[in-house]
Amino acid sequence: MPEMNTLFDEERLRRLIANLNFLTGLPANILDPKGRDINLFRGHPPFCRMMNDLPEGHRRCVACDECKIRRYTADRGFQFYRCHVGICEAVMPLFDRKRPLAYLAFGCYLDETPIEEQWEYSRSLLDWYPGGPDVLKDAFFQFRQYSQKEIQAYAEILEALSAYIQIQGMILSTEQTDLQRLDLYLEQHYMEHLSLASISRELHMGRTKLCTLAKQLSGGRTLSYLIARRRITAAKKLLLQTSLPISEVGEAVGVSDYNYFSKVFRSVAGMTPSAFRKQGQNGGDGRGQRPREAEED
């Protein structure tokens, strides 16, 4: 069976997970088929932040996630466990036919066991932590405890939500066309540093083929132009909907150099970012002139 390449609608998934955390206080997350965090969730508890701030702690957390995927043995639904430092978590696969397309996880929390007992167990696993385990004690006691009934109810809601995620196409396998793969990848990663080489590597696709697909998507233009157009589309929204300085708008869409951002914006939109924002504030449609070819990133 060929290796599967999974694409995530990160914007919609991030919003869904943030809403779940807002309503329940319990973080959920999505892992790729190999158990790697795709970095949707930013509100990790203080204990987990302290752990991941250390290279060794981060390495252990990543290894733990990958291990729990390999050891998933439940017939269906969530499998519950304690992580490498004793915190309660749960994971379940999202299937594409009979293959795991991704994994839905939730945690970190403590169960109904007396919290001092849970701390002593975690403490016994933290002798490697610089300064000793007690440095983490205050952060550990900030974890919320949930009853078994509460966790079971949350798990059942997430199981139902997993069907919605799949029906809405928030997670897709590469059984779509290469053209769709490229389009969705740029939609999800335009704010990152992108190059022909990096996209070729991530999509497991030859550079010549990528350039051909880019021409199809952009009406005969280059991959560079396609990336620039996606960035400028996002920049236009930020310019009209926020008061962020233009330099920060550029950084938000993946262009950290102010002068280069202004140059690319004008090349695609036909006017400078400040002129576009002013025109929008004055009731213009912000379309500008006909786009010109963007320079290579």
C-alpha positions in Angstrom: 0.0 0.0 0.0 1.6 3.4 -1.0 2.5 5.9 1.7 -0.2 8.4 2.4 0.4 12.1 2.4 -2.2 14.0 4.4 -3.3 17.6 3.9 -5.0 19.6 6.6 -7.3 22.6 6.4 -5.3 24.2 9.2 -7.3 27.4 9.5 -10.7 25.6 10.0 -9.2 23.0 12.3 -7.4 25.6 14.4 -10.6 27.5 14.9 -12.5 24.4 15.8 -9.9 23.3 18.4 -9.7 26.8 19.8 -13.5 26.9 20.3 -13.4 23.5 22.0 -10.8 24.7 24.4 -12.7 27.9 25.1 -15.9 26.0 25.9 -14.4 23.1 27.9 -11.0 24.2 29.1 -9.6 20.9 27.8 -7.2 21.1 24.9 -7.7 18.9 21.8 -5.3 18.5 19.0 -4.6 16.8 15.6 -1.6 14.6 15.0 -0.5 13.5 11.5 -0.5 9.7 10.6 3.0 9.3 12.2 1.9 11.0 15.5 3.6 14.4 14.8 1.9 17.5 16.1 0.8 19.7 13.2 1.0 22.8 15.5 -2.7 23.8 15.6 -3.0 24.5 19.3 -1.1 27.4 21.0 -2.7 27.4 24.5 -0.7 24.7 26.2 -0.8 24.6 30.0 2.1 26.1 31.9 3.6 22.7 32.8 3.6 21.6 29.1 5.1 25.0 28.0 7.9 24.6 30.5 8.5 21.1 29.3 8.6 22.0 25.6 10.8 25.1 26.2 13.7 22.7 26.8 15.1 20.8 23.8 15.2 17.6 25.8 11.7 18.0 27.1 10.4 18.7 23.6 12.2 15.6 22.3 10.6 13.5 24.9 7.1 14.9 24.2 7.5 14.3 20.5 8.7 10.7 21.1 5.8 10.1 23.5 3.3 11.2 20.8 4.8 8.9 18.2 4.9 6.1 20.7 1.2 6.3 21.6 0.3 6.2 17.9 2.3 3.0 17.4 0.7 1.4 20.5 -2.9 2.3 19.7 -4.8 -1.0 20.3 -8.4 0.0 21.0 -11.1 -1.5 18.8 -12.6 1.9 18.2 -12.7 5.4 19.8 -10.3 6.8 22.3 -7.5 5.0 24.0 -6.5 6.6 27.4 -3.0 6.7 28.8 -0.6 8.8 30.8 2.2 10.5 29.0 6.0 10.3 29.7 5.6 12.6 32.7 2.4 11.1 34.0 -0.3 13.5 32.6 -3.6 12.1 31.4 -4.2 12.1 27.6 -6.3 10.3 25.0 -6.0 9.6 21.3 -8.1 8.0 18.5 -7.5 7.5 14.8 -9.5 9.2 12.0 -9.7 6.6 9.2 -9.5 6.9 5.4 -11.0 3.6 4.4 -8.9 1.2 6.7 -5.9 3.5 7.1 -5.4 6.1 9.8 -5.6 9.5 8.0 -4.7 11.4 11.2 -5.2 11.2 15.0 -7.5 13.2 17.2 -6.0 13.7 20.7 -7.0 15.5 23.8 -5.4 16.3 27.2 -3.5 17.4 29.2 -5.5 16.8 32.4 -5.5 15.0 35.7 -8.1 12.3 36.8 -9.9 11.9 40.1 -7.0 10.3 41.9 -5.8 12.6 44.8 -3.7 15.3 43.1 -0.8 14.8 45.6 -0.6 11.1 44.5 -0.5 12.1 40.8 2.2 14.7 41.5 4.4 12.1 43.3 4.1 9.8 40.3 5.0 12.5 37.9 7.8 13.6 40.2 9.3 10.2 40.0 9.5 10.6 36.2 11.2 14.0 36.2 14.6 13.3 37.7 16.2 14.4 34.4 14.6 17.9 34.5 17.2 20.7 35.2 16.9 22.1 38.7 14.9 19.0 39.8 11.2 18.1 39.6 10.1 20.5 42.2 10.7 23.4 39.8 7.6 22.1 38.0 5.3 21.6 41.0 3.4 24.9 40.9 2.7 24.4 37.2 1.6 20.8 37.8 -1.0 21.9 40.3 -2.5 24.2 37.7 -3.8 21.2 35.8 -7.5 20.8 36.0 -8.9 17.5 37.4 -11.8 15.8 35.5 -14.1 13.1 36.7 -14.4 9.9 34.7 -17.9 10.9 33.7 -16.7 14.3 32.4 -13.9 12.7 30.3 -16.2 10.1 28.9 -18.8 12.7 27.9 -16.0 14.8 26.2 -14.7 11.8 24.4 -18.1 10.9 23.0 -18.6 14.5 21.7 -15.2 14.4 20.0 -16.0 11.0 18.4 -19.1 12.6 16.9 -17.0 15.7 15.9 -14.5 13.5 14.1 -17.2 12.5 11.6 -17.9 16.2 11.0 -14.2 16.9 10.4 -14.1 14.2 7.7 -17.4 15.1 6.1 -16.3 18.7 5.8 -13.1 17.7 4.2 -10.9 19.3 6.8 -8.4 16.4 6.5 -7.7 14.9 3.1 -5.5 12.2 1.7 -3.5 12.6 -1.5 -6.1 10.6 -3.5 -7.0 14.0 -4.9 -5.4 15.4 -8.0 -1.8 16.9 -7.9 -3.3 20.2 -8.9 -5.6 20.1 -5.8 -2.7 19.1 -3.6 -0.6 22.1 -4.7 -3.5 24.5 -4.3 -4.3 23.3 -0.8 -0.7 23.2 0.3 -0.2 26.9 -0.7 -3.4 27.8 1.1 -2.1 26.2 4.3 1.5 27.3 4.1 1.7 30.6 2.3 2.9 32.4 5.5 6.0 30.1 5.8 9.3 30.4 3.9 8.5 28.6 0.6 10.7 27.7 -2.3 10.5 25.3 -5.3 12.8 22.9 -3.4 10.8 22.9 -0.2 7.5 22.5 -1.8 8.9 19.7 -4.0 10.2 17.9 -0.9 6.9 18.3 1.1 4.6 17.2 -1.7 7.0 14.5 -3.0 6.8 15.9 -6.5 9.4 16.8 -9.1 10.3 20.4 -9.7 9.4 20.3 -13.4 6.0 18.9 -12.6 5.4 21.6 -9.9 6.2 24.4 -12.4 3.8 22.9 -14.9 1.0 22.7 -12.2 1.7 26.2 -11.1 1.2 27.4 -14.7 -2.2 25.6 -14.8 -3.3 27.2 -11.5 -2.1 30.7 -12.4 -3.0 31.0 -16.0 0.5 30.5 -17.4 2.5 32.2 -14.6 5.2 30.9 -12.3 5.1 29.2 -8.9 6.7 32.4 -7.5 3.7 34.4 -8.7 1.2 31.9 -7.4 2.8 32.1 -3.9 2.9 35.9 -4.1 -0.7 36.1 -5.1 -1.8 33.9 -2.2 0.2 36.1 0.2 -1.1 39.3 -1.1 -4.7 38.0 -1.0 -4.2 37.4 2.7 -2.4 40.7 3.2 -5.3 42.6 1.7 -7.6 41.2 4.3 -5.3 42.2 7.1 -4.8 45.7 5.7 -8.6 46.3 5.6 -9.6 44.4 8.7 -6.9 45.3 11.1 -4.7 48.3 12.1 -1.5 46.3 12.0 1.5 48.2 10.7 2.4 47.3 7.2 5.6 45.7 8.2 3.7 43.3 10.6 1.2 42.5 7.8 4.1 41.5 5.6 5.5 39.3 8.4 2.1 37.7 9.0 1.9 36.5 5.3 5.5 35.3 5.1 7.5 38.3 3.9 9.6 39.8 6.7 11.4 42.4 4.6 9.3 45.6 4.4 10.7 46.9 1.2 10.4 43.5 -0.5 6.8 43.1 0.7 5.9 46.5 -0.7 7.5 45.6 -4.0 5.7 42.3 -4.3 2.4 43.8 -3.2 2.6 46.5 -5.9 3.6 43.9 -8.4 0.5 41.8 -7.7 -2.1 44.4 -6.6 -1.0 47.3 -8.8 -0.5 49.7 -5.9 1.4 50.0 -2.6 0.0 48.5 0.6 -0.6 51.9 2.1 -2.4 53.1 -1.0 -4.6 49.9 -0.9 -5.4 50.5 2.7 -6.3 54.1 2.1 -8.4 53.3 -0.9 -10.3 50.7 1.2 -10.9 53.1 4.0 -12.3 55.6 1.5 -14.7 53.1 0.1 -12.8 51.9 -2.9 -12.9 48.2 -4.1 -9.2 47.8 -3.7 -8.8 46.0 -7.0 -6.0 48.3 -8.3 -4.4 47.7 -11.7 -3.9 44.5 -13.6 -1.4 42.3 -11.7 2.1 41.9 -13.1 4.4 39.0 -12.8 5.9 38.7 -9.3 9.6 38.3 -8.9 11.1 35.0 -7.7 11.0 34.4 -3.9 
